[in-house]
Amino acid sequence: MTTHGRFEPVFCTIVPPHVLDRLARHADPVLAGPARRTLQRDAFERTHRGLTTVIGAPGVAPRAGAEAGKPHRTIYDARHGTDLPGRKVRREGDEPGKDATVNRAYAGLGATFELFLTAFRRDSIDGAGLPLDATVHYDREYNNAFWNGEQMVFGDGDGEIFLDFTIPVDVIGHELAHGVTQHTANLTYYGQPGALNESVSDVFGSLIKQYTLGQSAAEADWLIGAGLLAERVTGVALRSMKAPGTAYDDDVLGKDPQPATMDDYVRTGRDNGGVHINSGIPNHAFYLLATALGGNAWEKAGQVWYDVLAGGELAQDAQFADFAALTVAAARERFGEGDDLDAVAKAWEQVGVPTS
């Protein structure tokens, strides 16, 4: 069994730096200004959290008398400031208020908790009932959402390129899934292990959306962040697991750079070694497997991915091939020999990742 050493600081955002970099260079200050300020804020948070947050040491403890197997959500309002967590506006069990953003954040935390509990028997992010905290209305025209090792934070978007980041439930699920990874495999946030970290969050974010909507693998759109892009943007989402590289092709944002196979793997030092770009490869493998197996993706393909993430064998510096080999082993343990096992190996073969 792999033993995970010191937990590393992490700061994970849903919008990749390369997207904001391009926006920040736009000639129109209406588009460039919010992107520049978002990059500056992200850099500050990343540096600040790198000094103060230790992954695996949660910043909050379960409440006294908290009921196991039940969510413990608290939503805060930053009121367009940057002090966290902000003013408490909704606690677990409170009725919905007038602020739709608060209500969406509360519901998204609940949907994430429910999938992990129901499908994977995991009690919250850490498996031990960790309270789920989120801050909304962070900063002004902030074009991102992030997990900082302790809580979720959502910007309202600039209204020109990005809308409110609580709109897509898979964005909420994606960021919270970084917390699950932090408390399990603790994948290093660079290069291929970093791309796996991002991909795992996309996988579980998509599963949360599918579970919430009652969609089978065949019915799902397999988009990450659908509904987040403003009307002026030529695109449908931030990423596509079904067809990486096709989520957007826009005069302002550029073209979605994600590869679908190892033939187009991107070697770069930016974005922590392309963690948001090359995640398209394991994303596509999961899509191919889930649709090949059919039915609800969280019932078979999702179980295999969760087994690997939480099983204790996945090294912090795991490469794509390491992860792929473990999925084959996990599938053999779950399904035995046969078509389901063969489908796992075939999915990785189709994206050019060896499993042995």
Kinemage of the C-alpha trace (Angstrom):
@kinemage 1
@onewidth
@group {chain A} dominant
@subgroup {mainchain}
@vectorlist {calphas} color= white
{ca met a 1} P 0.000 0.000 0.000
{ca thr a 2} L 1.213 3.484 -0.791
{ca thr a 3} L 1.564 5.676 2.271
{ca his a 4} L 0.977 9.338 1.590
{ca gly a 5} L 3.465 11.655 3.207
{ca arg a 6} L 3.162 15.311 4.100
{ca phe a 7} L 0.057 16.881 2.678
{ca glu a 8} L 0.786 19.669 0.213
{ca pro a 9} L -0.915 23.077 0.073
{ca val a 10} L -3.464 23.395 -2.709
{ca phe a 11} L -5.535 26.071 -4.384
{ca cys a 12} L -7.765 24.755 -7.167
{ca thr a 13} L -9.820 26.934 -9.510
{ca ile a 14} L -12.435 25.961 -12.082
{ca val a 15} L -11.347 28.454 -14.779
{ca pro a 16} L -7.836 27.628 -16.013
{ca pro a 17} L -5.151 30.345 -15.905
{ca his a 18} L -4.627 30.148 -19.667
{ca val a 19} L -8.211 31.296 -20.246
{ca leu a 20} L -7.864 34.262 -17.900
{ca asp a 21} L -4.424 35.109 -19.341
{ca arg a 22} L -5.911 35.455 -22.808
{ca leu a 23} L -8.809 37.552 -21.508
{ca ala a 24} L -6.438 39.787 -19.567
{ca arg a 25} L -4.610 40.700 -22.793
{ca his a 26} L -7.790 41.764 -24.615
{ca ala a 27} L -7.909 45.323 -25.936
{ca asp a 28} L -11.322 45.969 -24.382
{ca pro a 29} L -10.843 46.944 -20.706
{ca val a 30} L -14.373 45.706 -19.939
{ca leu a 31} L -13.140 42.181 -20.690
{ca ala a 32} L -9.497 42.524 -19.668
{ca gly a 33} L -10.012 44.285 -16.332
{ca pro a 34} L -11.984 41.566 -14.502
{ca ala a 35} L -9.659 38.855 -15.859
{ca arg a 36} L -6.558 40.733 -14.680
{ca arg a 37} L -8.038 41.306 -11.244
{ca thr a 38} L -9.092 37.642 -11.024
{ca leu a 39} L -5.562 36.498 -11.859
{ca gln a 40} L -4.140 38.841 -9.226
{ca arg a 41} L -6.613 37.633 -6.612
{ca asp a 42} L -5.931 33.988 -7.499
{ca ala a 43} L -2.176 34.576 -7.194
{ca phe a 44} L -2.663 36.148 -3.772
{ca glu a 45} L -4.914 33.352 -2.542
{ca arg a 46} L -2.578 30.698 -3.904
{ca thr a 47} L 0.419 32.239 -2.145
{ca his a 48} L -1.500 32.950 1.043
{ca arg a 49} L -2.984 29.460 1.240
{ca gly a 50} L 0.346 27.924 0.372
{ca leu a 51} L 1.700 29.408 3.585
{ca thr a 52} L -1.244 28.781 5.859
{ca thr a 53} L -3.205 25.739 4.730
{ca val a 54} L -2.108 22.166 5.234
{ca ile a 55} L -4.074 19.718 3.160
{ca gly a 56} L -5.582 16.949 5.201
{ca ala a 57} L -5.814 19.143 8.300
{ca pro a 58} L -9.360 20.504 7.947
{ca gly a 59} L -9.958 24.033 9.086
{ca val a 60} L -13.279 23.083 10.642
{ca ala a 61} L -14.285 20.185 12.852
{ca pro a 62} L -17.648 18.404 12.967
{ca arg a 63} L -20.119 20.202 15.200
{ca ala a 64} L -20.808 18.788 18.638
{ca gly a 65} L -23.758 16.444 18.362
{ca ala a 66} L -23.695 16.519 14.550
{ca glu a 67} L -25.625 13.654 13.052
{ca ala a 68} L -23.561 11.199 11.004
{ca gly a 69} L -24.678 10.758 7.410
{ca lys a 70} L -26.269 14.216 7.243
{ca pro a 71} L -24.834 17.318 5.597
{ca his a 72} L -23.763 20.258 7.738
{ca arg a 73} L -23.810 23.231 5.373
{ca thr a 74} L -23.101 26.891 6.055
{ca ile a 75} L -23.249 29.577 3.381
{ca tyr a 76} L -21.476 32.903 3.846
{ca asp a 77} L -21.726 36.153 1.888
{ca ala a 78} L -18.480 38.034 1.202
{ca arg a 79} L -20.574 41.016 0.026
{ca his a 80} L -18.087 41.612 -2.797
{ca gly a 81} L -15.138 41.696 -0.444
{ca thr a 82} L -12.325 39.163 -0.107
{ca asp a 83} L -12.301 38.412 3.614
{ca leu a 84} L -13.228 34.779 4.221
{ca pro a 85} L -15.555 33.304 5.126
{ca gly a 86} L -17.764 36.448 5.275
{ca arg a 87} L -21.159 36.982 6.866
{ca lys a 88} L -23.148 33.836 7.692
{ca val a 89} L -26.410 33.886 5.696
{ca arg a 90} L -27.741 30.306 5.699
{ca arg a 91} L -27.229 27.359 8.030
{ca glu a 92} L -28.143 23.707 7.653
{ca gly a 93} L -31.927 23.327 7.749
{ca asp a 94} L -32.728 26.998 7.077
{ca glu a 95} L -35.427 27.685 4.511
{ca pro a 96} L -34.375 29.180 1.166
{ca gly a 97} L -34.023 32.961 1.147
{ca lys a 98} L -34.347 35.559 -1.599
{ca asp a 99} L -30.746 35.288 -2.809
{ca ala a 100} L -30.695 32.708 -5.615
{ca thr a 101} L -26.905 32.436 -5.453
{ca val a 102} L -27.044 31.452 -1.780
{ca asn a 103} L -29.765 28.910 -2.525
{ca arg a 104} L -27.842 27.374 -5.440
{ca ala a 105} L -24.671 27.062 -3.361
{ca tyr a 106} L -26.615 25.389 -0.538
{ca ala a 107} L -28.311 22.974 -2.948
{ca gly a 108} L -25.037 22.191 -4.747
{ca leu a 109} L -23.266 21.332 -1.512
{ca gly a 110} L -26.187 19.067 -0.667
{ca ala a 111} L -26.139 17.365 -4.058
{ca thr a 112} L -22.427 16.670 -3.707
{ca phe a 113} L -22.844 15.288 -0.199
{ca glu a 114} L -25.737 13.076 -1.337
{ca leu a 115} L -23.886 11.503 -4.258
{ca phe a 116} L -20.820 10.638 -2.211
{ca leu a 117} L -22.926 9.235 0.617
{ca thr a 118} L -25.414 7.316 -1.521
{ca ala a 119} L -23.166 6.026 -4.296
{ca phe a 120} L -19.841 5.651 -2.468
{ca arg a 121} L -20.834 5.464 1.222
{ca arg a 122} L -18.574 8.432 1.961
{ca asp a 123} L -19.748 10.748 4.738
{ca ser a 124} L -18.824 14.190 3.415
{ca ile a 125} L -15.536 15.295 1.873
{ca asp a 126} L -13.244 13.697 4.448
{ca gly a 127} L -15.379 10.598 5.022
{ca ala a 128} L -15.988 11.671 8.620
{ca gly a 129} L -18.794 14.229 8.375
{ca leu a 130} L -16.720 17.339 7.618
{ca pro a 131} L -18.988 20.435 7.551
{ca leu a 132} L -19.349 21.991 4.108
{ca asp a 133} L -18.755 25.740 4.015
{ca ala a 134} L -19.109 28.032 1.022
{ca thr a 135} L -18.735 31.757 0.421
{ca val a 136} L -20.661 33.512 -2.353
{ca his a 137} L -20.440 37.023 -3.873
{ca tyr a 138} L -16.674 36.958 -3.535
{ca asp a 139} L -14.931 40.114 -4.765
{ca arg a 140} L -16.282 42.176 -7.679
{ca glu a 141} L -16.592 40.706 -11.179
{ca tyr a 142} L -14.539 37.771 -9.969
{ca asn a 143} L -14.269 35.246 -12.803
{ca asn a 144} L -13.657 32.047 -10.880
{ca ala a 145} L -14.625 29.591 -8.170
{ca phe a 146} L -12.131 27.783 -5.988
{ca trp a 147} L -11.471 25.245 -3.254
{ca asn a 148} L -8.796 26.471 -0.848
{ca gly a 149} L -8.350 23.345 1.242
{ca glu a 150} L -11.008 24.382 3.745
{ca gln a 151} L -14.024 25.752 1.877
{ca met a 152} L -15.663 26.646 -1.442
{ca val a 153} L -15.623 30.206 -2.801
{ca phe a 154} L -17.755 31.505 -5.692
{ca gly a 155} L -17.454 34.651 -7.771
{ca asp a 156} L -20.378 36.293 -9.539
{ca gly a 157} L -18.577 36.517 -12.879
{ca asp a 158} L -18.232 39.658 -14.965
{ca gly a 159} L -21.512 39.169 -16.836
{ca glu a 160} L -19.649 39.563 -20.130
{ca ile a 161} L -17.793 36.257 -20.380
{ca phe a 162} L -18.751 34.382 -17.228
{ca leu a 163} L -22.014 34.277 -15.306
{ca asp a 164} L -22.574 33.355 -11.652
{ca phe a 165} L -20.339 30.417 -10.736
{ca thr a 166} L -23.052 28.742 -8.654
{ca ile a 167} L -25.205 28.163 -11.756
{ca pro a 168} L -23.640 24.818 -12.872
{ca val a 169} L -23.936 22.195 -10.129
{ca asp a 170} L -20.982 20.332 -11.641
{ca val a 171} L -18.738 23.343 -10.922
{ca ile a 172} L -19.707 23.052 -7.253
{ca gly a 173} L -19.159 19.298 -7.329
{ca his a 174} L -15.851 19.653 -9.180
{ca glu a 175} L -14.355 21.948 -6.568
{ca leu a 176} L -15.601 19.913 -3.614
{ca ala a 177} L -14.174 16.781 -5.231
{ca his a 178} L -10.745 18.400 -4.917
{ca gly a 179} L -11.392 18.103 -1.193
{ca val a 180} L -12.083 14.384 -1.569
{ca thr a 181} L -8.809 13.958 -3.450
{ca gln a 182} L -7.033 15.975 -0.759
{ca his a 183} L -8.265 13.542 1.905
{ca thr a 184} L -7.505 10.395 -0.119
{ca ala a 185} L -4.795 10.128 -2.789
{ca asn a 186} L -3.553 13.730 -2.338
{ca leu a 187} L -2.368 13.812 -5.955
{ca thr a 188} L 0.473 16.254 -6.574
{ca tyr a 189} L -0.838 19.307 -8.400
{ca tyr a 190} L 1.599 19.305 -11.305
{ca gly a 191} L 1.990 17.480 -14.617
{ca gln a 192} L 0.189 14.165 -15.046
{ca pro a 193} L -0.745 13.685 -11.366
{ca gly a 194} L -2.107 17.234 -11.417
{ca ala a 195} L -4.077 16.482 -14.579
{ca leu a 196} L -5.441 13.372 -12.858
{ca asn a 197} L -6.386 15.574 -9.897
{ca glu a 198} L -8.325 17.876 -12.226
{ca ser a 199} L -9.833 14.978 -14.153
{ca val a 200} L -11.078 13.239 -11.008
{ca ser a 201} L -12.856 16.480 -10.098
{ca asp a 202} L -14.412 16.689 -13.557
{ca val a 203} L -15.511 13.055 -13.314
{ca phe a 204} L -17.232 13.454 -9.955
{ca gly a 205} L -18.580 16.889 -10.885
{ca ser a 206} L -20.218 15.323 -13.932
{ca leu a 207} L -21.528 12.394 -11.876
{ca ile a 208} L -23.091 14.821 -9.382
{ca lys a 209} L -24.863 16.609 -12.226
{ca gln a 210} L -26.035 13.336 -13.752
{ca tyr a 211} L -27.225 12.026 -10.378
{ca thr a 212} L -29.088 15.273 -9.649
{ca leu a 213} L -30.779 15.239 -13.061
{ca gly a 214} L -31.447 11.493 -13.038
{ca gln a 215} L -29.509 11.004 -16.266
{ca ser a 216} L -27.944 7.843 -17.598
{ca ala a 217} L -24.508 7.914 -19.219
{ca ala a 218} L -26.194 7.966 -22.616
{ca glu a 219} L -28.460 10.901 -21.682
{ca ala a 220} L -25.766 13.102 -20.101
{ca asp a 221} L -24.150 15.979 -22.005
{ca trp a 222} L -20.722 15.323 -20.413
{ca leu a 223} L -20.020 19.057 -20.324
{ca ile a 224} L -18.284 20.773 -17.415
{ca gly a 225} L -19.668 24.226 -16.681
{ca ala a 226} L -22.613 24.302 -19.086
{ca gly a 227} L -24.572 27.491 -18.372
{ca leu a 228} L -21.527 29.361 -17.090
{ca leu a 229} L -20.566 31.144 -20.314
{ca ala a 230} L -22.351 34.412 -21.145
{ca glu a 231} L -24.424 34.790 -24.294
{ca arg a 232} L -21.706 36.608 -26.251
{ca val a 233} L -19.321 33.615 -25.982
{ca thr a 234} L -19.218 31.073 -28.800
{ca gly a 235} L -19.156 27.936 -26.732
{ca val a 236} L -21.197 25.616 -24.547
{ca ala a 237} L -19.018 24.993 -21.469
{ca leu a 238} L -15.499 25.078 -20.020
{ca arg a 239} L -14.719 21.488 -20.998
{ca ser a 240} L -16.231 18.488 -22.757
{ca met a 241} L -15.506 14.965 -21.563
{ca lys a 242} L -17.244 13.512 -24.597
{ca ala a 243} L -15.224 15.544 -27.096
{ca pro a 244} L -12.274 17.331 -25.449
{ca gly a 245} L -11.203 20.392 -27.435
{ca thr a 246} L -14.740 21.328 -28.558
{ca ala a 247} L -16.245 23.120 -25.546
{ca tyr a 248} L -15.621 26.580 -26.994
{ca asp a 249} L -14.114 28.238 -30.049
{ca asp a 250} L -14.431 31.955 -29.491
{ca asp a 251} L -12.821 35.143 -30.798
{ca val a 252} L -12.151 36.298 -27.237
{ca leu a 253} L -11.499 33.021 -25.360
{ca gly a 254} L -9.756 31.266 -28.217
{ca lys a 255} L -10.199 27.559 -28.900
{ca asp a 256} L -10.549 24.893 -26.241
{ca pro a 257} L -7.020 23.381 -26.074
{ca gln a 258} L -7.840 20.060 -24.418
{ca pro a 259} L -6.538 16.902 -26.122
{ca ala a 260} L -8.624 13.728 -26.214
{ca thr a 261} L -5.710 11.308 -26.639
{ca met a 262} L -1.997 11.032 -25.839
{ca asp a 263} L -1.204 11.794 -29.489
{ca asp a 264} L -1.968 15.443 -28.716
{ca tyr a 265} L -0.594 15.605 -25.159
{ca val a 266} L 0.468 19.185 -24.396
{ca arg a 267} L 3.892 19.704 -22.860
{ca thr a 268} L 3.988 23.052 -21.059
{ca gly a 269} L 5.298 24.605 -17.891
{ca arg a 270} L 2.250 26.838 -17.567
{ca asp a 271} L -0.867 25.945 -15.569
{ca asn a 272} L 1.195 23.674 -13.296
{ca gly a 273} L 2.309 21.659 -16.291
{ca gly a 274} L -1.024 21.797 -18.121
{ca val a 275} L -3.226 20.282 -15.414
{ca his a 276} L -6.420 21.810 -16.840
{ca ile a 277} L -5.449 20.923 -20.414
{ca asn a 278} L -4.205 17.332 -20.336
{ca ser a 279} L -7.006 16.322 -17.976
{ca gly a 280} L -8.987 15.922 -21.195
{ca ile a 281} L -7.270 12.571 -21.785
{ca pro a 282} L -8.372 10.727 -18.608
{ca asn a 283} L -11.694 12.607 -18.855
{ca his a 284} L -12.279 11.081 -22.258
{ca ala a 285} L -11.293 7.625 -21.026
{ca phe a 286} L -13.915 7.864 -18.303
{ca tyr a 287} L -16.573 8.994 -20.804
{ca leu a 288} L -15.727 6.088 -23.134
{ca leu a 289} L -15.952 3.607 -20.276
{ca ala a 290} L -19.161 4.993 -18.786
{ca thr a 291} L -20.979 4.970 -22.118
{ca ala a 292} L -19.645 1.509 -22.976
{ca leu a 293} L -20.909 0.102 -19.675
{ca gly a 294} L -24.238 1.924 -20.005
{ca gly a 295} L -26.780 2.712 -17.315
{ca asn a 296} L -25.960 5.239 -14.605
{ca ala a 297} L -22.313 6.230 -14.720
{ca trp a 298} L -21.946 6.374 -10.937
{ca glu a 299} L -22.979 2.707 -10.579
{ca lys a 300} L -20.097 1.066 -12.453
{ca ala a 301} L -17.511 3.408 -13.978
{ca gly a 302} L -17.758 5.799 -11.036
{ca gln a 303} L -17.254 2.974 -8.571
{ca val a 304} L -14.029 1.926 -10.285
{ca trp a 305} L -12.664 5.490 -10.236
{ca tyr a 306} L -13.617 5.917 -6.583
{ca asp a 307} L -12.017 2.578 -5.674
{ca val a 308} L -8.738 3.813 -7.146
{ca leu a 309} L -8.942 7.282 -5.593
{ca ala a 310} L -9.735 6.054 -2.087
{ca gly a 311} L -8.087 2.622 -2.164
{ca gly a 312} L -4.681 3.618 -0.830
{ca glu a 313} L -2.652 2.273 -3.767
{ca leu a 314} L -2.568 5.481 -5.839
{ca ala a 315} L 0.744 7.297 -5.383
{ca gln a 316} L 0.791 11.082 -5.033
{ca asp a 317} L 2.954 11.336 -8.166
{ca ala a 318} L 0.920 8.817 -10.201
{ca gln a 319} L 1.128 9.080 -13.977
{ca phe a 320} L -1.772 8.357 -16.336
{ca ala a 321} L -0.541 4.803 -16.903
{ca asp a 322} L -0.351 4.173 -13.148
{ca phe a 323} L -3.933 5.324 -12.686
{ca ala a 324} L -5.082 3.304 -15.700
{ca ala a 325} L -3.467 0.107 -14.394
{ca leu a 326} L -5.164 0.581 -11.032
{ca thr a 327} L -8.562 1.016 -12.699
{ca val a 328} L -8.087 -2.320 -14.444
{ca ala a 329} L -7.177 -3.952 -11.125
{ca ala a 330} L -10.177 -2.318 -9.419
{ca ala a 331} L -12.507 -3.427 -12.208
{ca arg a 332} L -11.210 -6.986 -11.987
{ca glu a 333} L -11.891 -6.938 -8.241
{ca arg a 334} L -15.421 -5.615 -8.792
{ca phe a 335} L -16.523 -7.357 -11.964
{ca gly a 336} L -14.225 -10.352 -12.432
{ca glu a 337} L -13.210 -11.348 -15.942
{ca gly a 338} L -15.534 -10.420 -18.792
{ca asp a 339} L -16.912 -7.586 -20.886
{ca asp a 340} L -16.952 -4.957 -18.119
{ca leu a 341} L -13.274 -5.506 -17.370
{ca asp a 342} L -12.426 -5.492 -21.066
{ca ala a 343} L -14.245 -2.161 -21.439
{ca val a 344} L -11.899 -0.516 -18.918
{ca ala a 345} L -8.766 -1.574 -20.769
{ca lys a 346} L -10.304 -0.600 -24.113
{ca ala a 347} L -11.236 2.892 -22.893
{ca trp a 348} L -7.622 3.608 -21.945
{ca glu a 349} L -6.361 2.029 -25.157
{ca gln a 350} L -8.579 4.396 -27.145
{ca val a 351} L -6.929 7.432 -25.563
{ca gly a 352} L -3.444 5.983 -25.918
{ca val a 353} L -2.682 5.198 -22.272
{ca pro a 354} L -1.207 1.747 -21.510
{ca thr a 355} L -2.686 -0.284 -18.660
{ca ser a 356} L 0.235 -2.651 -18.092
